[in-house]
């Protein structure tokens, strides 16, 4: 029974500063590095055959720390299809200051609606449109071969995957928050159907 392990990256510098990050390549904080090491300890002993991550360093370094804690080395594929949602003109802005500038209601719509993007950015629907075809083709391709797959990516790219696996509606996914460096483990059939799920919080 193949397993899929999904992990959001550890705390980044802009998570700490409460800024919209998107595709800006900011590093992990010291806490984020430790969160990743702790996630690896929780996963120790679980077989991983292949890993996937984004092109952004906060995800790549989280993966590196997880594998280091697990004491394993595995083939790793990096692809921008797994990058965080692009926040467009909001990237780099403090979230509280953005709410003052544009109004809290408008910022909530940009952050939480399924299909309304921020200016020059992506909605969750847009993110899913690039993440899910890659997930279906590559990651579920490995699952179909019976491989255990570790995916270390971002809040919104992982949310789009969870939305598909858990069959969430566009309303339900708006309430879904993924903690930093918290592993989700799915037991799957080779066809990608969910048999079980656990969260290693």
C-alpha positions in Angstrom: 0.0 0.0 0.0 1.8 3.2 -1.2 1.9 6.2 1.1 1.9 9.9 0.2 3.5 12.2 2.8 2.6 15.9 2.4 4.6 18.6 4.4 4.4 22.4 4.2 7.8 24.0 4.6 8.9 25.2 8.1 8.5 28.8 9.2 10.1 31.2 6.8 11.4 34.7 7.5 8.3 36.3 5.9 6.0 34.0 7.8 7.6 35.4 10.9 7.2 38.9 9.7 3.6 38.3 8.6 4.3 39.2 5.0 2.8 37.8 1.8 5.5 35.6 0.4 4.4 33.9 -2.8 7.2 33.2 -5.2 9.8 35.4 -3.4 12.6 33.1 -2.4 12.9 33.8 1.3 14.9 31.6 3.7 13.7 29.6 6.7 14.1 31.0 10.2 16.0 29.1 12.8 12.6 27.9 14.1 11.7 26.8 10.6 14.9 24.7 10.3 14.1 23.1 13.7 10.5 22.4 12.7 11.8 20.6 9.6 14.3 18.5 11.7 11.4 17.6 14.1 9.2 16.6 11.2 12.0 14.2 10.1 12.1 12.7 13.5 8.4 12.0 13.4 8.8 10.3 10.0 11.9 8.3 11.0 11.4 4.6 10.1 8.9 5.3 7.3 10.2 4.3 3.9 10.4 7.0 1.3 11.3 6.1 -2.3 11.2 9.5 -4.0 10.7 13.2 -2.9 9.2 16.2 -4.6 9.7 19.8 -3.8 9.3 23.3 -5.3 11.9 25.6 -6.8 11.9 27.7 -3.7 14.6 27.4 -1.0 12.3 27.3 2.0 10.7 24.1 0.7 14.0 22.6 -0.5 15.8 23.3 2.8 12.8 21.8 4.8 13.1 18.7 2.7 16.9 18.5 3.2 16.4 18.8 7.0 13.6 16.2 7.0 15.7 13.7 5.1 18.7 14.4 7.3 16.7 13.7 10.5 15.3 10.5 8.9 18.8 9.5 8.0 17.9 8.7 4.3 18.8 10.0 0.9 16.3 9.6 -1.9 15.9 10.9 -5.5 14.4 14.4 -5.5 12.4 16.2 -8.2 12.1 20.0 -8.1 9.4 21.7 -10.1 7.7 25.1 -10.0 4.3 23.5 -10.4 4.6 22.9 -6.6 5.6 26.6 -5.9 3.5 28.6 -3.5 0.5 30.6 -4.8 1.8 33.8 -6.5 0.5 36.7 -4.5 1.2 39.3 -7.3 1.2 42.9 -6.1 0.8 41.8 -2.5 4.2 40.0 -2.3 6.4 41.4 0.3 3.6 43.5 2.0 2.8 43.1 5.6 -0.7 41.5 6.0 -1.9 43.9 8.6 -0.7 46.9 6.7 -2.3 45.5 3.5 -5.6 45.3 5.4 -5.4 49.0 6.3 -4.5 50.0 2.8 -7.1 48.0 0.9 -9.6 47.2 3.6 -9.8 44.0 5.7 -12.8 42.7 3.7 -11.0 43.0 0.4 -7.9 41.4 1.7 -9.9 38.5 3.2 -11.4 37.9 -0.3 -8.0 37.8 -1.9 -6.6 35.5 0.8 -9.6 33.2 1.3 -11.8 33.1 -1.8 -11.3 30.1 -4.1 -11.3 32.0 -7.4 -10.6 35.7 -6.8 -6.9 36.5 -7.3 -5.0 39.4 -5.8 -3.9 42.0 -8.3 -1.5 40.4 -10.8 -1.5 37.2 -8.7 -3.0 33.7 -8.5 -6.2 32.5 -6.8 -6.2 29.1 -5.2 -8.1 27.9 -8.3 -5.1 29.2 -10.4 -2.6 27.4 -8.2 -4.5 24.2 -8.4 -4.6 24.5 -12.2 -0.8 24.1 -12.3 -0.2 21.9 -9.2 -2.8 19.2 -9.8 -1.9 18.2 -13.4 1.7 17.8 -12.2 0.5 15.8 -9.1 -1.7 13.6 -11.2 1.0 12.9 -13.9 4.2 12.6 -11.8 3.4 12.0 -8.1 0.4 9.7 -8.7 2.5 8.0 -11.4 5.0 7.0 -8.7 2.2 6.0 -6.4 0.8 3.7 -9.2 4.2 2.0 -9.1 3.9 1.3 -5.4 6.4 3.9 -4.3 6.1 5.9 -1.1 6.3 9.6 -2.0 7.3 12.6 0.1 6.1 16.0 -1.1 7.5 19.1 0.7 5.9 22.2 -0.8 3.8 25.2 0.4 0.5 26.1 2.1 -1.5 26.6 -1.1 0.0 24.1 -3.4 -0.4 21.4 -0.7 -4.0 22.7 0.0 -4.9 22.1 -3.6 -3.6 18.5 -3.4 -5.5 17.9 -0.1 -8.6 19.4 -1.6 -8.5 16.8 -4.4 -7.6 13.8 -2.1 -10.1 14.7 0.6 -12.8 15.7 -2.0 -13.3 19.1 -0.4 -15.7 21.6 -1.8 -14.5 25.1 -2.7 -16.2 26.3 0.5 -14.6 23.6 2.7 -11.1 24.2 1.4 -11.3 27.9 2.5 -11.2 26.7 6.1 -8.2 24.4 5.5 -5.0 25.6 7.1 -1.8 23.5 7.0 0.6 24.0 9.8 4.3 24.6 9.1 6.3 21.3 8.9 3.4 19.1 10.0 3.4 15.8 8.1 0.1 14.5 6.6 0.4 10.8 5.7 -2.1 9.3 3.2 -2.5 5.6 2.7 -3.5 5.2 -1.0 -4.4 2.6 -3.5 -2.2 2.4 -6.6 -5.0 4.3 -8.3 -4.7 7.1 -5.9 -7.8 6.5 -3.8 -7.5 7.4 -0.1 -7.7 4.5 2.3 -6.6 6.4 5.4 -5.0 9.6 6.6 -3.1 10.7 9.7 -1.6 14.0 10.9 1.7 13.9 12.8 1.2 17.1 14.7 
